Amino acid sequence: ASDVYKRQVSNYKEDMVHKYKALVVDDSKDVCLLAKVALENVGFKCDLANNGVSASALTRLHSYDLLITDLRMPEQHGHDLIVNLLKENYPATIIAISGLKDLRIITDLLYRGVEDVMQKPIDYEILAIKALALLKRKKKSASENFKSTKYDVEEQIESASNMMQKELASITNRFEKSIRDLKNQSKSLESGYV
């Protein structure tokens, strides 16, 4: 492994609070093992599947932060796996890998929400760093969205509270005026004036 990769791995490992969980799907055992080693070097915990059917079953049993899948496999292609998971709003970051250079498939996957499509042969160190960076960016974005949403909610609560206080003050003023009017009418009746 290159010195740059080792430094980046060291930096990423120091930053990680918890391990991300990844599912690597490829009919090639070598690809699965190489991806697993690279991902584990940057702090991932990995499960492996050799086709889309097995991967689909694993996604129902476990929650994954990352799914890396080949597109061409026996039993169920990666494209079908991805499309089915995205229809179910599966929350994992998805990276497709393939030896295919079909721009229609690549375009389709990217428009559907796949984070990246990498061409084989894969540089597994780059794959691992890219996967980790994507997840960290997603986590940071989610955190910023939460903070923004929290601020918006607090602002809405304060605005609603101010409106309610104004309305309560208005109701109180009308009530007090009604009481004064009733007292004046009562005094007028007592003194013989209507």
ChimeraX commands (.cxc) that place a marker at each C-alpha (Angstrom):
marker #1 position 0.00,0.00,0.00 radius 0.5
marker #1 position 1.17,3.49,-0.81 radius 0.5
marker #1 position 2.35,5.92,1.88 radius 0.5
marker #1 position -0.44,8.35,1.00 radius 0.5
marker #1 position -3.02,5.58,1.43 radius 0.5
marker #1 position -1.49,4.55,4.77 radius 0.5
marker #1 position -1.61,8.17,6.03 radius 0.5
marker #1 position -5.21,8.59,4.86 radius 0.5
marker #1 position -6.20,5.27,6.44 radius 0.5
marker #1 position -4.57,6.34,9.69 radius 0.5
marker #1 position -6.37,9.72,9.61 radius 0.5
marker #1 position -9.74,8.14,8.79 radius 0.5
marker #1 position -9.38,5.51,11.52 radius 0.5
marker #1 position -8.65,8.25,14.07 radius 0.5
marker #1 position -11.79,10.15,12.99 radius 0.5
marker #1 position -14.14,7.18,13.09 radius 0.5
marker #1 position -16.35,6.96,16.15 radius 0.5
marker #1 position -17.93,3.67,15.14 radius 0.5
marker #1 position -17.43,1.15,12.40 radius 0.5
marker #1 position -19.60,1.38,9.36 radius 0.5
marker #1 position -21.12,-1.83,8.09 radius 0.5
marker #1 position -20.75,-2.78,4.43 radius 0.5
marker #1 position -22.10,-5.48,2.16 radius 0.5
marker #1 position -19.92,-6.41,-0.81 radius 0.5
marker #1 position -21.67,-8.32,-3.59 radius 0.5
marker #1 position -19.75,-9.96,-6.44 radius 0.5
marker #1 position -19.68,-13.43,-7.97 radius 0.5
marker #1 position -15.87,-13.28,-7.90 radius 0.5
marker #1 position -14.49,-14.37,-4.53 radius 0.5
marker #1 position -11.28,-12.47,-5.28 radius 0.5
marker #1 position -13.14,-9.19,-5.81 radius 0.5
marker #1 position -15.11,-9.73,-2.59 radius 0.5
marker #1 position -12.00,-10.48,-0.55 radius 0.5
marker #1 position -9.94,-7.60,-2.00 radius 0.5
marker #1 position -12.77,-5.15,-1.37 radius 0.5
marker #1 position -13.30,-6.54,2.13 radius 0.5
marker #1 position -9.62,-6.14,3.07 radius 0.5
marker #1 position -9.47,-2.56,1.73 radius 0.5
marker #1 position -12.72,-1.59,3.47 radius 0.5
marker #1 position -11.69,-3.19,6.76 radius 0.5
marker #1 position -8.42,-1.23,6.58 radius 0.5
marker #1 position -10.40,1.99,6.82 radius 0.5
marker #1 position -12.68,0.74,9.60 radius 0.5
marker #1 position -15.59,-1.04,7.91 radius 0.5
marker #1 position -17.11,-4.29,9.08 radius 0.5
marker #1 position -17.95,-6.31,5.97 radius 0.5
marker #1 position -20.33,-9.05,4.93 radius 0.5
marker #1 position -20.01,-10.76,1.55 radius 0.5
marker #1 position -22.54,-12.15,-0.93 radius 0.5
marker #1 position -21.94,-13.79,-4.30 radius 0.5
marker #1 position -25.18,-12.74,-6.05 radius 0.5
marker #1 position -28.15,-10.43,-5.84 radius 0.5
marker #1 position -30.45,-13.03,-4.28 radius 0.5
marker #1 position -28.09,-13.63,-1.35 radius 0.5
marker #1 position -27.48,-9.90,-0.99 radius 0.5
marker #1 position -31.22,-9.19,-0.95 radius 0.5
marker #1 position -31.67,-11.72,1.85 radius 0.5
marker #1 position -28.81,-10.17,3.86 radius 0.5
marker #1 position -30.27,-6.66,3.50 radius 0.5
marker #1 position -33.49,-7.91,5.08 radius 0.5
marker #1 position -31.56,-9.40,8.01 radius 0.5
marker #1 position -28.99,-6.66,8.61 radius 0.5
marker #1 position -28.71,-2.93,8.32 radius 0.5
marker #1 position -25.83,-1.72,6.13 radius 0.5
marker #1 position -24.33,1.73,5.72 radius 0.5
marker #1 position -22.76,0.78,2.41 radius 0.5
marker #1 position -23.59,-1.60,-0.42 radius 0.5
marker #1 position -21.01,-2.30,-3.11 radius 0.5
marker #1 position -22.27,-4.52,-5.89 radius 0.5
marker #1 position -21.13,-5.86,-9.21 radius 0.5
marker #1 position -23.67,-5.39,-11.97 radius 0.5
marker #1 position -23.25,-8.68,-13.83 radius 0.5
marker #1 position -23.81,-11.74,-11.64 radius 0.5
marker #1 position -25.69,-15.05,-11.79 radius 0.5
marker #1 position -29.20,-15.47,-10.31 radius 0.5
marker #1 position -29.85,-11.72,-9.94 radius 0.5
marker #1 position -27.92,-8.92,-11.58 radius 0.5
marker #1 position -26.67,-6.03,-9.49 radius 0.5
marker #1 position -28.83,-3.59,-11.45 radius 0.5
marker #1 position -31.97,-5.51,-10.39 radius 0.5
marker #1 position -30.73,-5.66,-6.80 radius 0.5
marker #1 position -30.12,-1.91,-6.75 radius 0.5
marker #1 position -33.44,-1.04,-8.38 radius 0.5
marker #1 position -35.33,-3.23,-5.89 radius 0.5
marker #1 position -33.51,-1.76,-2.89 radius 0.5
marker #1 position -34.05,1.80,-4.05 radius 0.5
marker #1 position -37.78,1.10,-4.55 radius 0.5
marker #1 position -37.84,0.07,-0.87 radius 0.5
marker #1 position -36.01,3.31,0.07 radius 0.5
marker #1 position -33.07,1.30,1.33 radius 0.5
marker #1 position -30.92,3.84,3.20 radius 0.5
marker #1 position -27.44,2.49,2.43 radius 0.5
marker #1 position -24.99,4.35,0.23 radius 0.5
marker #1 position -24.66,2.33,-2.96 radius 0.5
marker #1 position -21.62,1.97,-5.19 radius 0.5
marker #1 position -21.85,-0.18,-8.32 radius 0.5
marker #1 position -18.79,-1.81,-9.85 radius 0.5
marker #1 position -18.65,-3.32,-13.29 radius 0.5
marker #1 position -16.62,-4.27,-16.29 radius 0.5
marker #1 position -19.54,-3.07,-18.43 radius 0.5
marker #1 position -19.20,0.33,-20.04 radius 0.5
marker #1 position -22.85,0.75,-20.96 radius 0.5
marker #1 position -23.59,4.45,-20.49 radius 0.5
marker #1 position -27.35,3.82,-20.41 radius 0.5
marker #1 position -27.00,1.56,-17.35 radius 0.5
marker #1 position -24.53,3.90,-15.64 radius 0.5
marker #1 position -26.77,6.92,-16.29 radius 0.5
marker #1 position -29.85,5.03,-15.10 radius 0.5
marker #1 position -28.16,4.00,-11.85 radius 0.5
marker #1 position -26.82,7.47,-11.12 radius 0.5
marker #1 position -30.23,9.07,-11.75 radius 0.5
marker #1 position -31.87,6.52,-9.46 radius 0.5
marker #1 position -29.58,7.48,-6.56 radius 0.5
marker #1 position -26.48,5.29,-6.77 radius 0.5
marker #1 position -23.57,7.32,-5.39 radius 0.5
marker #1 position -20.94,6.06,-7.83 radius 0.5
marker #1 position -20.29,3.55,-10.59 radius 0.5
marker #1 position -16.67,2.37,-10.74 radius 0.5
marker #1 position -15.20,0.51,-13.69 radius 0.5
marker #1 position -13.21,-2.71,-13.28 radius 0.5
marker #1 position -10.39,-3.28,-12.72 radius 0.5
marker #1 position -10.92,-1.63,-9.36 radius 0.5
marker #1 position -8.29,0.14,-7.29 radius 0.5
marker #1 position -9.53,-1.18,-3.93 radius 0.5
marker #1 position -7.69,1.42,-1.87 radius 0.5
marker #1 position -9.47,4.19,-3.79 radius 0.5
marker #1 position -12.77,2.32,-3.48 radius 0.5
marker #1 position -12.37,2.13,0.30 radius 0.5
marker #1 position -11.38,5.79,0.70 radius 0.5
marker #1 position -14.18,6.91,-1.61 radius 0.5
marker #1 position -16.73,4.79,0.28 radius 0.5
marker #1 position -15.65,6.18,3.63 radius 0.5
marker #1 position -15.66,9.76,2.34 radius 0.5
marker #1 position -19.17,9.32,0.90 radius 0.5
marker #1 position -20.47,8.01,4.22 radius 0.5
marker #1 position -18.78,10.75,6.23 radius 0.5
marker #1 position -20.22,13.38,3.89 radius 0.5
marker #1 position -23.68,11.79,4.17 radius 0.5
marker #1 position -23.41,11.72,7.97 radius 0.5
marker #1 position -22.23,15.35,8.08 radius 0.5
marker #1 position -25.06,16.42,5.76 radius 0.5
marker #1 position -27.61,14.57,7.90 radius 0.5
marker #1 position -26.22,16.25,11.01 radius 0.5
marker #1 position -26.41,19.69,9.39 radius 0.5
marker #1 position -29.95,19.00,8.19 radius 0.5
marker #1 position -30.92,17.97,11.72 radius 0.5
marker #1 position -29.43,21.16,13.17 radius 0.5
marker #1 position -31.20,23.25,10.53 radius 0.5
marker #1 position -34.49,21.43,11.12 radius 0.5
marker #1 position -34.09,21.80,14.89 radius 0.5
marker #1 position -33.51,25.55,14.45 radius 0.5
marker #1 position -36.55,25.82,12.14 radius 0.5
marker #1 position -38.73,23.94,14.65 radius 0.5
marker #1 position -37.52,26.11,17.53 radius 0.5
marker #1 position -38.23,29.22,15.45 radius 0.5
marker #1 position -41.74,27.96,14.60 radius 0.5
marker #1 position -42.43,27.16,18.27 radius 0.5
marker #1 position -41.29,30.65,19.31 radius 0.5
marker #1 position -43.42,32.25,16.60 radius 0.5
marker #1 position -46.48,30.19,17.60 radius 0.5
marker #1 position -45.86,31.03,21.26 radius 0.5
marker #1 position -45.72,34.76,20.46 radius 0.5
marker #1 position -48.94,34.55,18.44 radius 0.5
marker #1 position -50.66,32.66,21.27 radius 0.5
marker #1 position -49.50,35.26,23.82 radius 0.5
marker #1 position -50.88,38.08,21.64 radius 0.5
marker #1 position -54.17,36.24,21.17 radius 0.5
marker #1 position -54.40,35.54,24.90 radius 0.5
marker #1 position -53.74,39.24,25.63 radius 0.5
marker #1 position -56.47,40.20,23.14 radius 0.5
marker #1 position -58.93,37.74,24.70 radius 0.5
marker #1 position -58.04,39.01,28.18 radius 0.5
marker #1 position -58.62,42.64,27.11 radius 0.5
marker #1 position -62.00,41.78,25.55 radius 0.5
marker #1 position -62.99,39.82,28.67 radius 0.5
marker #1 position -61.97,42.68,30.99 radius 0.5
marker #1 position -63.91,45.16,28.79 radius 0.5
marker #1 position -66.97,42.90,28.94 radius 0.5
marker #1 position -66.67,42.74,32.73 radius 0.5
marker #1 position -66.39,46.55,32.93 radius 0.5
marker #1 position -69.41,46.94,30.64 radius 0.5
marker #1 position -71.41,44.49,32.78 radius 0.5
marker #1 position -70.43,46.38,35.97 radius 0.5
marker #1 position -71.44,49.69,34.37 radius 0.5
marker #1 position -74.78,48.19,33.28 radius 0.5
marker #1 position -75.26,46.78,36.78 radius 0.5
marker #1 position -74.57,50.21,38.33 radius 0.5
marker #1 position -76.96,51.83,35.85 radius 0.5
marker #1 position -79.70,49.32,36.74 radius 0.5
marker #1 position -79.10,49.90,40.44 radius 0.5
marker #1 position -79.39,53.64,40.05 radius 0.5
marker #1 position -82.49,53.33,37.86 radius 0.5
marker #1 position -80.93,54.14,34.52 radius 0.5
marker #1 position -81.12,51.72,31.69 radius 0.5
marker link #1:1,2 radius 0.2
marker link #1:2,3 radius 0.2
marker link #1:3,4 radius 0.2
marker link #1:4,5 radius 0.2
marker link #1:5,6 radius 0.2
marker link #1:6,7 radius 0.2
marker link #1:7,8 radius 0.2
marker link #1:8,9 radius 0.2
marker link #1:9,10 radius 0.2
marker link #1:10,11 radius 0.2
marker link #1:11,12 radius 0.2
marker link #1:12,13 radius 0.2
marker link #1:13,14 radius 0.2
marker link #1:14,15 radius 0.2
marker link #1:15,16 radius 0.2
marker link #1:16,17 radius 0.2
marker link #1:17,18 radius 0.2
marker link #1:18,19 radius 0.2
marker link #1:19,20 radius 0.2
marker link #1:20,21 radius 0.2
marker link #1:21,22 radius 0.2
marker link #1:22,23 radius 0.2
marker link #1:23,24 radius 0.2
marker link #1:24,25 radius 0.2
marker link #1:25,26 radius 0.2
marker link #1:26,27 radius 0.2
marker link #1:27,28 radius 0.2
marker link #1:28,29 radius 0.2
marker link #1:29,30 radius 0.2
marker link #1:30,31 radius 0.2
marker link #1:31,32 radius 0.2
marker link #1:32,33 radius 0.2
marker link #1:33,34 radius 0.2
marker link #1:34,35 radius 0.2
marker link #1:35,36 radius 0.2
marker link #1:36,37 radius 0.2
marker link #1:37,38 radius 0.2
marker link #1:38,39 radius 0.2
marker link #1:39,40 radius 0.2
marker link #1:40,41 radius 0.2
marker link #1:41,42 radius 0.2
marker link #1:42,43 radius 0.2
marker link #1:43,44 radius 0.2
marker link #1:44,45 radius 0.2
marker link #1:45,46 radius 0.2
marker link #1:46,47 radius 0.2
marker link #1:47,48 radius 0.2
marker link #1:48,49 radius 0.2
marker link #1:49,50 radius 0.2
marker link #1:50,51 radius 0.2
marker link #1:51,52 radius 0.2
marker link #1:52,53 radius 0.2
marker link #1:53,54 radius 0.2
marker link #1:54,55 radius 0.2
marker link #1:55,56 radius 0.2
marker link #1:56,57 radius 0.2
marker link #1:57,58 radius 0.2
marker link #1:58,59 radius 0.2
marker link #1:59,60 radius 0.2
marker link #1:60,61 radius 0.2
marker link #1:61,62 radius 0.2
marker link #1:62,63 radius 0.2
marker link #1:63,64 radius 0.2
marker link #1:64,65 radius 0.2
marker link #1:65,66 radius 0.2
marker link #1:66,67 radius 0.2
marker link #1:67,68 radius 0.2
marker link #1:68,69 radius 0.2
marker link #1:69,70 radius 0.2
marker link #1:70,71 radius 0.2
marker link #1:71,72 radius 0.2
marker link #1:72,73 radius 0.2
marker link #1:73,74 radius 0.2
marker link #1:74,75 radius 0.2
marker link #1:75,76 radius 0.2
marker link #1:76,77 radius 0.2
marker link #1:77,78 radius 0.2
marker link #1:78,79 radius 0.2
marker link #1:79,80 radius 0.2
marker link #1:80,81 radius 0.2
marker link #1:81,82 radius 0.2
marker link #1:82,83 radius 0.2
marker link #1:83,84 radius 0.2
marker link #1:84,85 radius 0.2
marker link #1:85,86 radius 0.2
marker link #1:86,87 radius 0.2
marker link #1:87,88 radius 0.2
marker link #1:88,89 radius 0.2
marker link #1:89,90 radius 0.2
marker link #1:90,91 radius 0.2
marker link #1:91,92 radius 0.2
marker link #1:92,93 radius 0.2
marker link #1:93,94 radius 0.2
marker link #1:94,95 radius 0.2
marker link #1:95,96 radius 0.2
marker link #1:96,97 radius 0.2
marker link #1:97,98 radius 0.2
marker link #1:98,99 radius 0.2
marker link #1:99,100 radius 0.2
marker link #1:100,101 radius 0.2
marker link #1:101,102 radius 0.2
marker link #1:102,103 radius 0.2
marker link #1:103,104 radius 0.2
marker link #1:104,105 radius 0.2
marker link #1:105,106 radius 0.2
marker link #1:106,107 radius 0.2
marker link #1:107,108 radius 0.2
marker link #1:108,109 radius 0.2
marker link #1:109,110 radius 0.2
marker link #1:110,111 radius 0.2
marker link #1:111,112 radius 0.2
marker link #1:112,113 radius 0.2
marker link #1:113,114 radius 0.2
marker link #1:114,115 radius 0.2
marker link #1:115,116 radius 0.2
marker link #1:116,117 radius 0.2
marker link #1:117,118 radius 0.2
marker link #1:118,119 radius 0.2
marker link #1:119,120 radius 0.2
marker link #1:120,121 radius 0.2
marker link #1:121,122 radius 0.2
marker link #1:122,123 radius 0.2
marker link #1:123,124 radius 0.2
marker link #1:124,125 radius 0.2
marker link #1:125,126 radius 0.2
marker link #1:126,127 radius 0.2
marker link #1:127,128 radius 0.2
marker link #1:128,129 radius 0.2
marker link #1:129,130 radius 0.2
marker link #1:130,131 radius 0.2
marker link #1:131,132 radius 0.2
marker link #1:132,133 radius 0.2
marker link #1:133,134 radius 0.2
marker link #1:134,135 radius 0.2
marker link #1:135,136 radius 0.2
marker link #1:136,137 radius 0.2
marker link #1:137,138 radius 0.2
marker link #1:138,139 radius 0.2
marker link #1:139,140 radius 0.2
marker link #1:140,141 radius 0.2
marker link #1:141,142 radius 0.2
marker link #1:142,143 radius 0.2
marker link #1:143,144 radius 0.2
marker link #1:144,145 radius 0.2
marker link #1:145,146 radius 0.2
marker link #1:146,147 radius 0.2
marker link #1:147,148 radius 0.2
marker link #1:148,149 radius 0.2
marker link #1:149,150 radius 0.2
marker link #1:150,151 radius 0.2
marker link #1:151,152 radius 0.2
marker link #1:152,153 radius 0.2
marker link #1:153,154 radius 0.2
marker link #1:154,155 radius 0.2
marker link #1:155,156 radius 0.2
marker link #1:156,157 radius 0.2
marker link #1:157,158 radius 0.2
marker link #1:158,159 radius 0.2
marker link #1:159,160 radius 0.2
marker link #1:160,161 radius 0.2
marker link #1:161,162 radius 0.2
marker link #1:162,163 radius 0.2
marker link #1:163,164 radius 0.2
marker link #1:164,165 radius 0.2
marker link #1:165,166 radius 0.2
marker link #1:166,167 radius 0.2
marker link #1:167,168 radius 0.2
marker link #1:168,169 radius 0.2
marker link #1:169,170 radius 0.2
marker link #1:170,171 radius 0.2
marker link #1:171,172 radius 0.2
marker link #1:172,173 radius 0.2
marker link #1:173,174 radius 0.2
marker link #1:174,175 radius 0.2
marker link #1:175,176 radius 0.2
marker link #1:176,177 radius 0.2
marker link #1:177,178 radius 0.2
marker link #1:178,179 radius 0.2
marker link #1:179,180 radius 0.2
marker link #1:180,181 radius 0.2
marker link #1:181,182 radius 0.2
marker link #1:182,183 radius 0.2
marker link #1:183,184 radius 0.2
marker link #1:184,185 radius 0.2
marker link #1:185,186 radius 0.2
marker link #1:186,187 radius 0.2
marker link #1:187,188 radius 0.2
marker link #1:188,189 radius 0.2
marker link #1:189,190 radius 0.2
marker link #1:190,191 radius 0.2
marker link #1:191,192 radius 0.2
marker link #1:192,193 radius 0.2
marker link #1:193,194 radius 0.2
view
